[in-house]
């Protein structure tokens, strides 16, 4: 009987020891799995960070390549810029190790410069006439010519159809006018009562250059922009001017442009017009492995020696949805 009791006791002790060992194994396994999972997550985060950083470097490399393209264009022909130049080529794509870079360069002086409306000189008055014509063509109320001017100028004097701080501070979400030159087109969205549909229409037609005296390049301006030079110039005539421009690889001078038969008797002033450009917008999409980086840069090119410098960078990805009555504002999506 005693032997049976001892045998049972030894079995119980052995069972407890086995359970203890199993618990230790389970705990060790859980800890090991957790450590491996954390390590894998750390490795994945590091790899993603590295790949995103590499994609960013590819984007910056694309910017540098665009600067080189613009310099080479200047070195080849410093007298004029046209849409037949190498920088204006569509779908510029360059492949690199494990990735690629796509570049799109646009001449910002092919648009009307909103910042040229500031001031009371003849240049500002000429810009006002052209903006008025442009807004009438695209169906935007003329009041926004004054509202752009009031948004930019540093004083508090309200133009005839404009709006200053008093009107903006009365809004449900009040804010003040800028009182300085616009930095980018998105500021247009802040103009009092400007509808989103009108804002979308303006984006490809208006620039916000830091030089208020920058000239409109007649060799890169669209037919809609050329039409703004006179309220008597039809869209058909402007489109014919674009066709003539392409046939002769750009106008050599403003005087040659104004001698065109389509402009006869319109009395268009040569003030604020030119055939050479200084400001260019470069849009870059770079890919490394499966990671993407977006970069929009504004490059200023010296009209004397062709040297370039970056004056603005934006790394956001701007998404512009199809315009609809119930559509919301565009969303800026950061780099993935």
Helices and strands as residue ranges (DSSP letters): H 2-76, G 86-88, E 92-96, E 99-107, G 108-110, E 112-113, G 114-117, H 122-138, H 143-152, H 165-169, G 185-190, H 196-203, E 206-207, E 216-217, H 223-227, H 235-247, H 254-258, G 261-263, E 273-274, E 279-288, E 291-301, E 308-314, E 317-319, E 331-333
